[in-house]
Structures are given as structure tokens and as C-alpha cells.
């Protein structure tokens, strides 16, 4: 029997973790064992989450694609659905559809350098990519993470960086430093100051506020990365996840069905700014 993609599958919230102000990570387990075992996703894909009584919204999957027992999403409280989600507790039920969309170009990036750039909660859809690369570290060359947040308190996954640094280079910056902050200060583009690609074989992947991705894309272009090697997620544009509502249509393309991951050459001709 083919599973109906329009019907959410019942799932339970296993745990809730505070990441930053108004930002939490929810670990979710699909109740049906057969559906749970077949729930395979690629880093960069998303699910549609139903908060019963409030509605449905898309969220990137933020856990490792190698884990099948459950999966996680990291959510910032912004609208009606997320406000409803934040009212739930461990053990409460939600609905899940998916996974949907096109993820990061894992195969293309193999045997290349990878520059991962994130701003704020934009690190969430990049986290499973980082964890995939770490698990398959020998397949990738030099890997570097540039991550920026508004303040040190707004940094998510604070407990992950030390582990990641065992495998990849990690550099952090904040827009507004506090007294106990010893890292970089300024937008994420300040981390490019001493960065020079070691070869022509480098891909960049990014997700964050549109203004951040605009200037990051300009920076990447200025140091010689071709458009087809500059990737970003346009997940902010999505709503229904299946191309029905039309909210995500940009230049005649459905972000939810053809993305949310695109390279610059695919979208630069119909966007007023790079992202």
C-alpha cells in the first residue's frame, strides 16, 4: 500500500532542548514502526509538521541522516504554528509529512573542499550536512564552518562545536559581543578576511537571513567561486511543501519541489539580489 503524502503520520515528541532565546530543538519519533524504519532523508530536506489545533508548517530536519529511530527539528518561535509547538511538552503528539525537497549536493562535493556558512538559526539545515561529512570524513578534503549569530546567547548547538572541531575548522562571530566573548565580532563576512581557497576544487553551502546570504554570495563571487559551486537554501519561502499553495514560487519555480537547495546559477537570473 502506497503511503498517502497528504496525510500526516502520528508522532510523539521525545525530548525538547533549549538552544537559544525563543529557539528549541524537538526530537520526534514516528509511532508506526514500518513508517519510522522507512523514514530516510538527505541533509537539506524538510518535513511538514502538524501542530494539532494550530496548523502545519515546514521545518528542516536537523539530525544526522544516519539515525532512523527518531529525527530532530530546531525551531524559532515566530508564528502561530511555532507558538502552538512551544506550548507542547515531551510526550505530546504531532503530525509529520515528508521528507520533501532537494538536499545539499553530497556527491558533487566529494573529494573537494567545502565551506559551510551559516547565520543564526540557518545553521539548522546545515547541521545534518556537517554530521554526514564527519561520518564520511575521508571522502571530503578541507572543510570549514563560518557561523555568525546576533549575540553569544543566540548561538545554537553550543555543545556541538568542540566535537566538530576534531574533524573540521570552526570559526564563530557575533554582531554584538558581550564581556565574556573572546571570538570575532561583526557579520559573518568578517571571517573571510584571511580566507583564501586552497584550490579551485571548493564548494560553498550557506543558509541564513537573506541579507547575510546576499553579501556572502557577493564575497564568494569576488574570490572566484563559480555560480554553480555556490549553494544555498531558500527554505524561508516555503509553506505547504508540495507546490499547491504557490507561496514559494519564485521566477516560475517551486522552491519546495525543486529546492529548497539551489545553486547560484539556477536562481540568479530571476532574483533582484543574489538570494
C-alpha positions as YAML, in Angstrom:
chain: A
units: angstrom
residues:
- id: 1
  name: UNK
  ca: [0.00, 0.00, 0.00]
- id: 2
  name: UNK
  ca: [1.39, 3.38, -1.02]
- id: 3
  name: UNK
  ca: [1.55, 5.90, 1.80]
- id: 4
  name: UNK
  ca: [-0.69, 8.95, 1.29]
- id: 5
  name: UNK
  ca: [1.63, 12.01, 1.20]
- id: 6
  name: UNK
  ca: [-1.25, 14.31, 2.13]
- id: 7
  name: UNK
  ca: [-1.94, 12.66, 5.47]
- id: 8
  name: UNK
  ca: [0.34, 13.41, 8.44]
- id: 9
  name: UNK
  ca: [1.75, 10.44, 10.30]
- id: 10
  name: UNK
  ca: [1.26, 10.46, 14.05]
- id: 11
  name: UNK
  ca: [4.44, 11.12, 16.00]
- id: 12
  name: UNK
  ca: [5.47, 11.83, 19.58]
- id: 13
  name: UNK
  ca: [7.80, 14.49, 20.97]
- id: 14
  name: UNK
  ca: [10.53, 12.56, 22.78]
- id: 15
  name: UNK
  ca: [12.56, 15.50, 24.09]
- id: 16
  name: UNK
  ca: [12.77, 19.29, 23.97]
- id: 17
  name: UNK
  ca: [16.05, 21.16, 24.31]
- id: 18
  name: UNK
  ca: [16.57, 24.90, 24.72]
- id: 19
  name: UNK
  ca: [19.11, 26.17, 22.17]
- id: 20
  name: UNK
  ca: [18.81, 29.96, 22.42]
- id: 21
  name: UNK
  ca: [16.15, 32.53, 23.37]
- id: 22
  name: UNK
  ca: [12.89, 31.53, 21.66]
- id: 23
  name: UNK
  ca: [14.67, 28.62, 19.94]
- id: 24
  name: UNK
  ca: [14.28, 24.93, 20.80]
- id: 25
  name: UNK
  ca: [15.22, 21.55, 19.33]
- id: 26
  name: UNK
  ca: [12.44, 18.95, 19.28]
- id: 27
  name: UNK
  ca: [13.31, 15.27, 18.98]
- id: 28
  name: UNK
  ca: [10.41, 13.45, 17.32]
- id: 29
  name: UNK
  ca: [9.59, 9.76, 16.90]
- id: 30
  name: UNK
  ca: [7.10, 8.48, 14.34]
- id: 31
  name: UNK
  ca: [4.84, 5.95, 16.07]
- id: 32
  name: UNK
  ca: [4.30, 3.48, 13.21]
- id: 33
  name: UNK
  ca: [7.39, 1.25, 13.19]
- id: 34
  name: UNK
  ca: [7.26, 0.48, 9.46]
- id: 35
  name: UNK
  ca: [6.95, 4.16, 8.52]
- id: 36
  name: UNK
  ca: [9.68, 5.06, 11.01]
- id: 37
  name: UNK
  ca: [12.08, 2.47, 9.57]
- id: 38
  name: UNK
  ca: [11.48, 3.76, 6.04]
- id: 39
  name: UNK
  ca: [11.95, 7.42, 7.01]
- id: 40
  name: UNK
  ca: [15.14, 8.19, 5.09]
- id: 41
  name: UNK
  ca: [16.23, 11.74, 4.30]
- id: 42
  name: UNK
  ca: [19.12, 13.61, 2.74]
- id: 43
  name: UNK
  ca: [20.74, 16.59, 4.53]
- id: 44
  name: UNK
  ca: [18.89, 19.72, 3.46]
- id: 45
  name: UNK
  ca: [15.46, 18.11, 3.12]
- id: 46
  name: UNK
  ca: [12.49, 19.15, 5.26]
- id: 47
  name: UNK
  ca: [9.29, 17.82, 6.81]
- id: 48
  name: UNK
  ca: [5.85, 19.31, 7.25]
- id: 49
  name: UNK
  ca: [4.90, 19.34, 10.93]
- id: 50
  name: UNK
  ca: [1.29, 19.46, 12.09]
- id: 51
  name: UNK
  ca: [0.61, 21.03, 15.46]
- id: 52
  name: UNK
  ca: [-2.94, 19.90, 16.05]
- id: 53
  name: UNK
  ca: [-5.28, 22.83, 16.56]
- id: 54
  name: UNK
  ca: [-2.79, 25.34, 15.14]
- id: 55
  name: UNK
  ca: [-1.83, 24.23, 11.64]
- id: 56
  name: UNK
  ca: [1.09, 22.93, 9.63]
- id: 57
  name: UNK
  ca: [4.49, 24.40, 8.71]
- id: 58
  name: UNK
  ca: [7.74, 23.22, 7.06]
- id: 59
  name: UNK
  ca: [10.90, 22.66, 9.11]
- id: 60
  name: UNK
  ca: [14.33, 21.43, 8.07]
- id: 61
  name: UNK
  ca: [15.45, 18.13, 9.55]
- id: 62
  name: UNK
  ca: [18.43, 18.86, 11.78]
- id: 63
  name: UNK
  ca: [19.54, 15.43, 12.99]
- id: 64
  name: UNK
  ca: [22.01, 13.04, 11.42]
- id: 65
  name: UNK
  ca: [20.66, 11.20, 8.36]
- id: 66
  name: UNK
  ca: [22.27, 8.04, 9.74]
- id: 67
  name: UNK
  ca: [19.84, 7.94, 12.70]
- id: 68
  name: UNK
  ca: [16.47, 6.32, 11.92]
- id: 69
  name: UNK
  ca: [14.92, 5.80, 15.36]
- id: 70
  name: UNK
  ca: [13.90, 9.46, 15.54]
- id: 71
  name: UNK
  ca: [14.69, 12.83, 14.00]
- id: 72
  name: UNK
  ca: [15.02, 16.42, 15.19]
- id: 73
  name: UNK
  ca: [13.94, 19.89, 14.12]
- id: 74
  name: UNK
  ca: [15.21, 23.18, 15.51]
- id: 75
  name: UNK
  ca: [12.54, 25.87, 15.69]
- id: 76
  name: UNK
  ca: [12.45, 29.58, 16.44]
- id: 77
  name: UNK
  ca: [9.12, 30.83, 17.79]
- id: 78
  name: UNK
  ca: [7.81, 33.19, 15.13]
- id: 79
  name: UNK
  ca: [4.23, 32.43, 14.01]
- id: 80
  name: UNK
  ca: [1.03, 30.71, 15.06]
- id: 81
  name: UNK
  ca: [2.24, 27.14, 14.41]
- id: 82
  name: UNK
  ca: [5.53, 27.60, 16.25]
- id: 83
  name: UNK
  ca: [3.74, 29.27, 19.18]
- id: 84
  name: UNK
  ca: [1.50, 26.21, 19.37]
- id: 85
  name: UNK
  ca: [4.50, 23.90, 19.16]
- id: 86
  name: UNK
  ca: [6.23, 25.72, 22.01]
- id: 87
  name: UNK
  ca: [3.18, 25.04, 24.20]
- id: 88
  name: UNK
  ca: [3.66, 21.28, 23.83]
- id: 89
  name: UNK
  ca: [5.60, 19.07, 26.21]
- id: 90
  name: UNK
  ca: [7.54, 15.83, 25.98]
- id: 91
  name: UNK
  ca: [5.11, 13.01, 25.26]
- id: 92
  name: UNK
  ca: [2.68, 15.19, 23.31]
- id: 93
  name: UNK
  ca: [1.68, 14.25, 19.75]
- id: 94
  name: UNK
  ca: [2.25, 15.96, 16.41]
- id: 95
  name: UNK
  ca: [1.77, 15.03, 12.76]
- id: 96
  name: UNK
  ca: [4.59, 14.52, 10.24]
- id: 97
  name: UNK
  ca: [4.61, 14.52, 6.44]
- id: 98
  name: UNK
  ca: [7.70, 14.03, 4.33]
- id: 99
  name: UNK
  ca: [10.59, 14.21, 3.93]
- id: 100
  name: UNK
  ca: [10.41, 16.56, 0.97]
- id: 101
  name: UNK
  ca: [12.69, 18.58, -1.28]
- id: 102
  name: UNK
  ca: [16.17, 18.52, -2.75]
- id: 103
  name: UNK
  ca: [19.07, 18.49, -0.30]
- id: 104
  name: UNK
  ca: [22.72, 19.53, -0.37]
- id: 105
  name: UNK
  ca: [24.92, 18.18, -3.22]
- id: 106
  name: UNK
  ca: [26.71, 15.47, -1.23]
- id: 107
  name: UNK
  ca: [28.06, 13.58, -4.24]
- id: 108
  name: UNK
  ca: [29.29, 16.64, -6.12]
- id: 109
  name: UNK
  ca: [31.22, 17.86, -3.08]
- id: 110
  name: UNK
  ca: [33.13, 14.63, -2.55]
- id: 111
  name: UNK
  ca: [36.92, 14.96, -2.94]
- id: 112
  name: UNK
  ca: [36.54, 18.75, -2.77]
- id: 113
  name: UNK
  ca: [36.99, 21.43, -0.13]
- id: 114
  name: UNK
  ca: [33.72, 22.53, 1.49]
- id: 115
  name: UNK
  ca: [32.99, 25.92, 3.03]
- id: 116
  name: UNK
  ca: [29.85, 25.91, 5.21]
- id: 117
  name: UNK
  ca: [28.43, 29.36, 6.05]
- id: 118
  name: UNK
  ca: [25.52, 29.92, 8.42]
- id: 119
  name: UNK
  ca: [23.77, 32.76, 10.16]
- id: 120
  name: UNK
  ca: [21.58, 32.39, 13.25]
- id: 121
  name: UNK
  ca: [19.13, 29.51, 13.01]
- id: 122
  name: UNK
  ca: [20.38, 29.00, 9.43]
- id: 123
  name: UNK
  ca: [22.84, 26.54, 10.95]
- id: 124
  name: UNK
  ca: [19.93, 24.13, 11.48]
- id: 125
  name: UNK
  ca: [19.57, 22.80, 7.90]
- id: 126
  name: UNK
  ca: [23.37, 22.65, 7.64]
- id: 127
  name: UNK
  ca: [23.87, 20.58, 10.80]
- id: 128
  name: UNK
  ca: [22.97, 17.21, 9.18]
- id: 129
  name: UNK
  ca: [25.36, 18.03, 6.32]
- id: 130
  name: UNK
  ca: [28.18, 18.67, 8.81]
- id: 131
  name: UNK
  ca: [27.41, 15.42, 10.62]
- id: 132
  name: UNK
  ca: [27.27, 13.50, 7.33]
- id: 133
  name: UNK
  ca: [30.67, 14.88, 6.31]
- id: 134
  name: UNK
  ca: [32.14, 13.98, 9.71]
- id: 135
  name: UNK
  ca: [30.85, 10.40, 9.38]
- id: 136
  name: UNK
  ca: [32.35, 10.20, 5.86]
- id: 137
  name: UNK
  ca: [35.33, 12.45, 6.56]
- id: 138
  name: UNK
  ca: [37.77, 10.71, 4.22]
- id: 139
  name: UNK
  ca: [35.52, 11.47, 1.25]
- id: 140
  name: UNK
  ca: [35.94, 15.25, 1.62]
- id: 141
  name: UNK
  ca: [39.00, 17.47, 1.67]
- id: 142
  name: UNK
  ca: [39.35, 20.61, 3.81]
- id: 143
  name: UNK
  ca: [36.06, 21.54, 5.49]
- id: 144
  name: UNK
  ca: [35.45, 24.85, 7.25]
- id: 145
  name: UNK
  ca: [32.44, 26.29, 9.07]
- id: 146
  name: UNK
  ca: [31.83, 30.05, 9.29]
- id: 147
  name: UNK
  ca: [28.96, 30.74, 11.70]
- id: 148
  name: UNK
  ca: [27.56, 34.08, 12.83]
- id: 149
  name: UNK
  ca: [24.84, 34.99, 15.33]
- id: 150
  name: UNK
  ca: [23.42, 38.23, 16.73]
- id: 151
  name: UNK
  ca: [24.84, 37.72, 20.24]
- id: 152
  name: UNK
  ca: [26.61, 34.83, 22.04]
- id: 153
  name: UNK
  ca: [23.24, 33.90, 23.60]
- id: 154
  name: UNK
  ca: [21.76, 33.45, 20.10]
- id: 155
  name: UNK
  ca: [24.30, 30.80, 19.08]
- id: 156
  name: UNK
  ca: [22.65, 27.41, 18.62]
- id: 157
  name: UNK
  ca: [24.25, 23.98, 19.11]
- id: 158
  name: UNK
  ca: [26.78, 25.44, 21.55]
- id: 159
  name: UNK
  ca: [27.63, 21.98, 22.86]
- id: 160
  name: UNK
  ca: [28.50, 20.64, 19.40]
- id: 161
  name: UNK
  ca: [31.40, 22.87, 18.35]
- id: 162
  name: UNK
  ca: [34.13, 21.19, 20.38]
- id: 163
  name: UNK
  ca: [33.25, 17.83, 18.85]
- id: 164
  name: UNK
  ca: [33.03, 19.27, 15.34]
- id: 165
  name: UNK
  ca: [36.45, 20.91, 15.74]
- id: 166
  name: UNK
  ca: [38.00, 17.44, 15.95]
- id: 167
  name: UNK
  ca: [37.12, 16.98, 12.26]
- id: 168
  name: UNK
  ca: [36.57, 20.40, 10.65]
- id: 169
  name: UNK
  ca: [37.66, 24.01, 11.16]
- id: 170
  name: UNK
  ca: [35.09, 26.12, 13.02]
- id: 171
  name: UNK
  ca: [35.09, 29.92, 13.23]
- id: 172
  name: UNK
  ca: [32.41, 31.92, 15.05]
- id: 173
  name: UNK
  ca: [31.43, 35.57, 15.11]
- id: 174
  name: UNK
  ca: [28.68, 37.66, 16.72]
- id: 175
  name: UNK
  ca: [27.21, 41.01, 15.73]
- id: 176
  name: UNK
  ca: [27.15, 42.27, 19.30]
- id: 177
  name: UNK
  ca: [29.87, 40.95, 21.60]
- id: 178
  name: UNK
  ca: [29.49, 40.66, 25.37]
- id: 179
  name: UNK
  ca: [32.12, 40.94, 28.07]
- id: 180
  name: UNK
  ca: [32.95, 37.25, 28.19]
- id: 181
  name: UNK
  ca: [33.08, 36.85, 24.40]
- id: 182
  name: UNK
  ca: [36.61, 36.28, 23.08]
- id: 183
  name: UNK
  ca: [35.78, 35.44, 19.46]
- id: 184
  name: UNK
  ca: [35.28, 37.53, 16.34]
- id: 185
  name: UNK
  ca: [32.86, 40.44, 16.23]
- id: 186
  name: UNK
  ca: [30.87, 41.55, 13.21]
- id: 187
  name: UNK
  ca: [28.82, 39.92, 10.43]
- id: 188
  name: UNK
  ca: [29.82, 36.50, 9.17]
- id: 189
  name: UNK
  ca: [31.65, 38.11, 6.23]
- id: 190
  name: UNK
  ca: [34.42, 39.25, 8.65]
- id: 191
  name: UNK
  ca: [35.53, 35.62, 8.73]
- id: 192
  name: UNK
  ca: [36.55, 35.92, 5.08]
- id: 193
  name: UNK
  ca: [39.30, 38.39, 5.98]
- id: 194
  name: UNK
  ca: [42.09, 35.82, 5.96]
- id: 195
  name: UNK
  ca: [40.34, 33.20, 3.86]
- id: 196
  name: UNK
  ca: [41.77, 32.18, 0.52]
- id: 197
  name: UNK
  ca: [40.60, 28.98, -1.18]
- id: 198
  name: UNK
  ca: [43.43, 26.47, -1.31]
- id: 199
  name: UNK
  ca: [42.34, 25.18, -4.71]
- id: 200
  name: UNK
  ca: [39.76, 25.50, -7.45]
- id: 201
  name: UNK
  ca: [38.03, 22.41, -6.08]
- id: 202
  name: UNK
  ca: [35.82, 24.07, -3.48]
- id: 203
  name: UNK
  ca: [32.09, 24.23, -2.90]
- id: 204
  name: UNK
  ca: [30.25, 26.59, -0.59]
- id: 205
  name: UNK
  ca: [26.91, 25.91, 1.13]
- id: 206
  name: UNK
  ca: [25.04, 28.53, 3.12]
- id: 207
  name: UNK
  ca: [21.83, 29.33, 4.93]
- id: 208
  name: UNK
  ca: [20.81, 32.36, 6.96]
- id: 209
  name: UNK
  ca: [18.99, 35.68, 6.75]
- id: 210
  name: UNK
  ca: [18.57, 36.90, 3.14]
- id: 211
  name: UNK
  ca: [20.81, 39.93, 3.71]
- id: 212
  name: UNK
  ca: [23.57, 37.68, 5.02]
- id: 213
  name: UNK
  ca: [23.36, 35.35, 2.03]
- id: 214
  name: UNK
  ca: [23.36, 38.36, -0.30]
- id: 215
  name: UNK
  ca: [26.70, 39.63, 0.97]
- id: 216
  name: UNK
  ca: [28.19, 36.16, 1.41]
- id: 217
  name: UNK
  ca: [27.36, 35.34, -2.21]
- id: 218
  name: UNK
  ca: [29.00, 38.59, -3.34]
- id: 219
  name: UNK
  ca: [32.06, 37.70, -1.27]
- id: 220
  name: UNK
  ca: [32.26, 34.19, -2.69]
- id: 221
  name: UNK
  ca: [31.94, 35.52, -6.24]
- id: 222
  name: UNK
  ca: [34.70, 38.06, -5.60]
- id: 223
  name: UNK
  ca: [37.17, 35.34, -4.60]
- id: 224
  name: UNK
  ca: [36.42, 33.36, -7.74]
- id: 225
  name: UNK
  ca: [33.84, 30.72, -6.88]
- id: 226
  name: UNK
  ca: [31.73, 29.99, -9.96]
- id: 227
  name: UNK
  ca: [27.92, 30.23, -9.56]
- id: 228
  name: UNK
  ca: [27.42, 26.50, -9.97]
- id: 229
  name: UNK
  ca: [29.53, 25.88, -6.83]
- id: 230
  name: UNK
  ca: [27.70, 28.37, -4.60]
- id: 231
  name: UNK
  ca: [24.74, 26.64, -2.92]
- id: 232
  name: UNK
  ca: [22.14, 27.98, -0.52]
- id: 233
  name: UNK
  ca: [18.78, 27.03, 0.95]
- id: 234
  name: UNK
  ca: [15.70, 29.13, 0.23]
- id: 235
  name: UNK
  ca: [13.64, 27.29, 2.84]
- id: 236
  name: UNK
  ca: [12.23, 30.52, 4.30]
- id: 237
  name: UNK
  ca: [10.00, 30.84, 1.22]
- id: 238
  name: UNK
  ca: [8.06, 27.62, 1.79]
- id: 239
  name: UNK
  ca: [4.61, 26.85, 3.19]
- id: 240
  name: UNK
  ca: [2.73, 23.73, 2.03]
- id: 241
  name: UNK
  ca: [5.78, 21.77, 0.88]
- id: 242
  name: UNK
  ca: [4.09, 20.22, -2.16]
- id: 243
  name: UNK
  ca: [3.68, 23.06, -4.64]
- id: 244
  name: UNK
  ca: [-0.03, 23.68, -4.09]
- id: 245
  name: UNK
  ca: [-0.23, 26.98, -2.22]
- id: 246
  name: UNK
  ca: [2.13, 28.88, -4.53]
- id: 247
  name: UNK
  ca: [3.73, 30.80, -1.66]
- id: 248
  name: UNK
  ca: [7.21, 29.59, -2.54]
- id: 249
  name: UNK
  ca: [7.02, 30.21, -6.30]
- id: 250
  name: UNK
  ca: [9.97, 32.31, -7.43]
- id: 251
  name: UNK
  ca: [10.55, 33.04, -11.09]
- id: 252
  name: UNK
  ca: [8.18, 30.25, -12.09]
- id: 253
  name: UNK
  ca: [9.91, 27.66, -9.89]
- id: 254
  name: UNK
  ca: [8.55, 25.99, -6.76]
- id: 255
  name: UNK
  ca: [11.14, 26.19, -4.01]
- id: 256
  name: UNK
  ca: [9.54, 23.32, -2.09]
- id: 257
  name: UNK
  ca: [9.57, 20.92, -5.06]
- id: 258
  name: UNK
  ca: [12.71, 21.98, -6.93]
- id: 259
  name: UNK
  ca: [14.66, 23.02, -3.83]
- id: 260
  name: UNK
  ca: [14.94, 24.20, -1.14]
- id: 261
  name: UNK
  ca: [18.62, 23.86, -2.07]
- id: 262
  name: UNK
  ca: [19.71, 25.70, -5.24]
- id: 263
  name: UNK
  ca: [22.99, 26.79, -6.67]
- id: 264
  name: UNK
  ca: [23.51, 30.40, -7.64]
- id: 265
  name: UNK
  ca: [23.44, 29.71, -11.39]
- id: 266
  name: UNK
  ca: [19.91, 28.29, -11.07]
- id: 267
  name: UNK
  ca: [18.35, 31.34, -9.44]
- id: 268
  name: UNK
  ca: [20.47, 34.43, -10.05]
- id: 269
  name: UNK
  ca: [18.65, 35.40, -13.25]
- id: 270
  name: UNK
  ca: [15.25, 35.82, -11.60]
- id: 271
  name: UNK
  ca: [16.18, 37.26, -8.21]
- id: 272
  name: UNK
  ca: [16.75, 41.00, -7.78]
- id: 273
  name: UNK
  ca: [19.50, 40.24, -5.26]
- id: 274
  name: UNK
  ca: [21.61, 37.05, -5.16]
- id: 275
  name: UNK
  ca: [19.29, 35.45, -2.57]
...
